[in-house]
C-alpha cells in the first residue's frame, strides 16, 4: 500500500500530552470530533462542543502560556 491509498485524519498526541492530558481527555477529544463530523451543519452542536472544549482546556496548563 502506498501513501496515496490512505485517507482520513491523522492526529498526534504531543499537543495534549504536553498540557498534561491523558487517555480520558483523548477519549473526550475523539467524541468531540465524532459529534461535529456527524453534524457539520448543526450550529448548536458546534457551539456546545466549543464550550466543552474551552472548559476542558481551562483545566490544564499550556506550556509557555499558562504554566
Secondary structure, 3 states (H helix, E strand, C coil): CCHHHCCCCCCCCHHHHHCCCCHHHHHHHHHHHHHHHHCCCCHHHHHHHHHHHHHHHCCCCECCCEC
